[in-house]
Amino acid sequence: MSNALSDAVLDLVDASMAKNTRLTYDGAMKRFTDWCKKDDLNPLPASAETIAEYMAQLSVSGIKGSTIKTYLAGIIYHHRDAGHPDPGEHMLVQKVLRGAMRKNGMRPIQKVPTETDSLRLVLQNVPHDLRGIRDRAILCIGFAGAMRRSEVTALEVSDLTFVSEGVRVLIRRSKTDQVAMGADIAIPWGRNLFVVEALQDWIDAAGITEGPLFRPIYHCSILDRRMNPVIVAKVIKKYVTLAGFDAGEFSGHSLRSGFITEAANAGVDILTLMAHSRHRTTRQLRDYVRKADLFKRHPGASFL
C-alpha cells in the first residue's frame, strides 16, 4: 500500500484549520525563519534558546505580549506539523512568554464602536445610487446582526428569510463556529435604522435571487462573485470619514462591537446578548457589560 495520502485526506487536513489562522501561522513562521537566517540559526527544529532569544527581541522592540503569544503559536504549529517536539513545552520558552506578557501587557488596542446614534449620522452620508444602496445594507446588517466582516460577506441571498416581524438570518459559519453548525438570528423592522428595508432595497436594486448577497461593483456593474471582507472595513471608514469622524478609530469590527455596546448600555441580559452575538463564552461580553455598569451599579453610589 502506498504511503501517499489520498486527496480526500489532504482535503480534510486542509479544512481542519481556518484559512486566516493558517495564514497567521505561516506568517509567524516566515518572520521567525527570516530572523534565524541573519545569525545562521536553524528555525526548524529550533532550540528553546533560539526561540527564547527571538521572543525577547520582539519584547524589547515593544511587541505586545498577546502578539508574541500568537507568533509562538505559529512556530509551535509548524514544529508539530513537521513531526518535531512542541518547543512551547520547554520551561525557558514558557517563562520568557510569561515575562513578555507581564512586561508588555496583553490589553488589545480597541477600536471605537459604532453605536446607534453615530451610525444614524453615518447613514446620512450614504448616497442613493447602486453602490450606496449596497453599502447602506452592509452597514445596517453588520450592526444589527452584530456581525464580523467575514460573516457579512459570507451571506447568501438564501440565508435571509423575510417574515412579518422582520428578517431571519442564517449565519452558516463564524470565527467561533469553524465546523459550521450554523446559527439563526432575528432582526426586527426597527424604528431607527430600517435594516430590513435596506436589505430589501439592495436585493431589488441588484436584481439578485441567489448566490452571494453582497458583491463587488465595478463602475455600474455588479460582479458575479462574493465581496472580499476587507471591503467592509473600507466601507465603514469611508462613511465615518464623510460623517466627520476619525476613520483611524474605526475598523471592520466597529459594527459588531457597536451593537454589543448599545445592548449592554440598554441592560440586555448577557445570555440573550450572547445568543445574538454568537459568543461561545461570556468572558468577552462581561467587559462590555462592566463598562456599561461603571456608574449604574457603582459600589459607592449610596455613600459617595
C-alpha positions in Angstrom: 0.0 0.0 0.0 1.3 3.4 -0.9 2.3 5.9 1.8 1.0 8.8 -0.2 -2.1 10.4 1.3 -5.3 10.4 -0.7 -6.8 13.7 -2.0 -9.7 13.1 0.4 -7.3 13.0 3.4 -5.4 16.1 2.2 -8.7 18.0 1.7 -9.8 17.2 5.3 -6.4 18.1 6.7 -6.6 21.4 4.9 -10.1 22.0 6.2 -9.0 21.3 9.8 -7.8 24.9 10.3 -9.4 28.2 9.3 -7.7 29.9 6.4 -7.0 33.1 8.3 -5.4 31.1 11.2 -3.2 29.2 8.7 -2.1 32.4 7.1 -1.3 33.9 10.5 0.8 30.9 11.5 2.6 30.8 8.1 3.4 34.5 8.5 4.7 33.9 12.0 7.0 31.1 10.9 8.3 33.2 8.0 9.2 36.1 10.4 11.0 33.6 12.7 12.8 31.9 9.7 14.0 35.3 8.4 15.2 36.3 11.8 17.1 33.0 12.2 18.8 33.4 8.8 20.5 36.6 10.0 22.5 34.6 12.6 22.7 31.3 10.7 20.3 29.6 13.2 18.2 26.6 12.5 14.4 27.6 12.5 13.1 24.1 12.2 13.6 22.4 14.5 14.7 25.4 16.6 16.2 25.1 20.0 14.4 26.5 23.0 17.3 29.0 23.4 16.8 30.3 19.9 13.1 30.8 20.3 13.6 32.4 23.7 16.0 34.9 22.2 13.6 35.7 19.3 10.8 36.3 21.8 13.0 38.5 23.9 13.9 40.6 20.9 10.2 41.0 20.0 9.5 42.1 23.5 12.4 44.6 23.6 11.0 46.1 20.3 7.7 46.8 22.0 5.6 44.0 20.6 2.6 43.2 22.8 2.6 40.0 24.8 -0.6 38.8 23.1 1.1 39.2 19.7 4.3 37.4 20.8 2.0 34.6 22.0 0.4 34.4 18.5 3.9 34.3 16.9 4.9 31.5 19.2 1.7 29.6 18.4 2.7 29.7 14.7 6.2 28.4 15.5 4.8 25.6 17.6 2.3 24.7 14.9 5.0 24.3 12.2 7.2 22.3 14.6 4.4 19.8 15.4 3.2 19.7 11.8 6.8 18.6 10.8 6.9 15.9 13.5 9.2 17.8 15.9 8.6 18.1 19.7 6.5 21.1 20.9 9.0 23.8 21.7 6.3 25.6 23.7 6.6 23.0 26.4 10.1 24.0 27.3 10.3 25.8 30.6 12.6 28.5 29.2 10.1 29.4 26.5 7.2 29.4 28.9 9.0 31.7 31.3 10.0 34.2 28.6 6.4 34.3 27.3 5.0 34.9 30.8 7.7 37.7 31.2 6.7 39.3 27.9 3.1 39.3 28.8 3.7 40.8 32.2 6.1 43.4 30.9 4.5 44.4 27.6 0.9 43.7 28.6 -1.9 41.8 27.0 -4.5 44.5 26.6 -5.5 44.8 22.9 -6.0 48.1 21.2 -9.7 48.5 20.9 -11.3 50.4 18.0 -14.3 52.8 18.6 -17.6 51.0 18.4 -20.3 52.3 16.0 -23.3 52.9 18.2 -26.9 53.7 17.0 -26.7 57.5 17.1 -23.3 57.5 15.4 -24.5 55.0 12.8 -27.5 57.2 12.0 -25.2 60.1 11.3 -23.0 57.9 9.1 -26.0 56.7 7.1 -27.0 60.3 6.3 -23.9 60.4 4.2 -24.6 57.3 2.1 -25.9 58.2 -1.4 -28.9 56.5 -3.0 -27.0 55.2 -6.1 -26.4 51.5 -6.6 -23.2 51.4 -4.5 -24.8 53.5 -1.8 -27.8 51.1 -1.6 -25.4 48.2 -1.2 -23.2 50.0 1.4 -26.3 51.0 3.4 -27.4 47.4 3.6 -23.9 46.3 4.7 -23.7 48.9 7.5 -27.2 48.1 8.7 -27.0 44.3 8.7 -23.4 44.3 10.1 -24.6 46.4 13.0 -28.0 44.8 13.6 -26.6 41.3 13.3 -23.5 42.1 15.5 -21.6 40.6 12.6 -17.9 40.2 11.9 -17.0 41.4 8.5 -16.4 37.8 7.3 -19.9 36.9 8.3 -21.3 39.9 6.4 -19.6 38.9 3.1 -20.4 35.2 3.6 -24.1 35.8 3.5 -26.1 34.2 0.7 -29.5 35.5 -0.6 -31.0 32.2 0.6 -29.7 32.9 4.2 -32.4 35.6 4.5 -36.0 34.8 5.3 -38.3 37.8 5.4 -41.2 37.4 7.8 -43.8 39.7 9.2 -41.7 40.6 12.2 -38.6 41.4 10.1 -35.9 39.0 8.8 -34.3 35.8 10.0 -30.7 35.5 9.1 -28.7 32.2 9.0 -25.0 32.6 9.9 -23.6 29.5 8.3 -20.1 29.8 9.8 -18.2 32.1 12.0 -14.9 32.6 13.9 -16.3 30.6 16.9 -18.1 28.1 14.7 -15.5 26.6 12.4 -17.4 23.3 12.0 -20.3 25.2 10.5 -23.1 24.3 12.9 -24.8 27.5 12.0 -26.8 30.0 13.9 -30.1 31.7 13.3 -30.6 35.3 14.4 -33.6 37.6 14.1 -33.6 41.3 13.0 -36.8 43.2 13.6 -38.1 46.0 11.4 -37.0 48.6 14.0 -37.7 52.3 14.1 -34.3 53.9 13.8 -32.1 52.1 11.2 -34.7 50.3 9.0 -32.4 47.4 8.4 -35.0 45.1 6.7 -35.9 47.8 4.2 -32.2 48.4 3.5 -31.7 44.7 2.7 -34.8 44.6 0.5 -33.7 47.7 -1.4 -30.3 46.2 -2.2 -31.8 42.9 -3.4 -34.3 44.7 -5.6 -31.7 47.1 -6.9 -29.1 44.4 -7.6 -31.7 42.1 -9.2 -30.3 39.0 -7.5 -32.2 36.0 -6.4 -29.5 33.6 -5.4 -25.8 33.3 -4.6 -23.7 35.8 -2.6 -25.7 38.7 -1.1 -23.0 41.3 -1.2 -20.9 41.6 -4.4 -18.3 44.0 -5.8 -19.4 46.8 -8.0 -17.2 47.8 -10.9 -18.3 51.1 -12.4 -22.1 50.5 -12.6 -21.9 46.7 -13.0 -22.4 44.2 -10.2 -19.8 41.4 -10.4 -21.0 37.8 -10.1 -18.8 36.9 -7.1 -18.6 37.4 -3.4 -17.2 40.6 -1.9 -13.9 40.5 0.0 -14.3 41.1 3.7 -11.6 43.8 3.6 -14.1 45.9 1.6 -16.4 46.0 4.7 -13.8 47.8 6.7 -13.2 50.2 3.8 -17.0 50.9 3.6 -17.1 51.7 7.3 -14.0 54.0 7.1 -15.3 55.8 4.0 -18.6 56.8 5.6 -17.4 57.6 9.1 -15.0 60.0 7.4 -17.8 61.7 5.5 -19.7 62.0 8.8 -16.8 63.8 10.3 -15.3 61.1 12.5 -11.7 59.9 12.6 -11.5 56.9 10.4 -8.4 55.7 12.2 -10.5 55.0 15.3 -12.9 52.7 13.4 -12.4 49.2 12.0 -14.3 46.3 10.4 -15.1 45.2 14.0 -16.8 48.5 14.9 -20.3 47.5 13.7 -20.2 44.3 15.8 -18.8 46.0 18.9 -21.2 48.9 18.5 -24.2 46.7 18.7 -22.9 44.8 21.7 -22.0 48.1 23.5 -25.5 49.5 22.7 -27.2 46.3 24.0 -25.1 46.4 27.2 -25.9 50.0 27.8 -29.6 49.1 27.4 -29.3 46.4 30.1 -29.9 43.5 27.8 -29.3 40.2 29.7 -25.9 38.8 28.9 -27.1 35.4 27.9 -29.6 36.9 25.5 -26.9 39.1 24.0 -24.6 36.1 23.8 -27.1 34.2 21.7 -27.4 37.0 19.3 -23.7 37.9 19.0 -22.8 34.2 18.9 -20.1 34.4 21.6 -19.2 30.9 23.0 -18.3 32.2 26.4 -19.4 35.2 28.5 -15.9 36.4 29.2 -15.6 38.9 26.3 -19.1 40.1 26.8 -18.6 40.8 30.5 -16.2 43.5 29.6 -18.9 45.4 27.6 -21.4 44.9 30.5 -18.8 46.0 33.1 -18.1 49.2 31.2 -21.9 49.9 30.8 -22.4 49.4 34.5 -19.4 51.5 35.7 -21.8 54.2 37.1 -25.1 52.3 37.0 -24.0 49.9 39.7 -21.2 51.8 41.4 -20.3 50.3 44.8 -20.1 53.7 46.3 -23.3 55.1 44.8 -25.1 55.1 48.2 -22.5 56.9 50.2 -20.1 58.9 48.0 
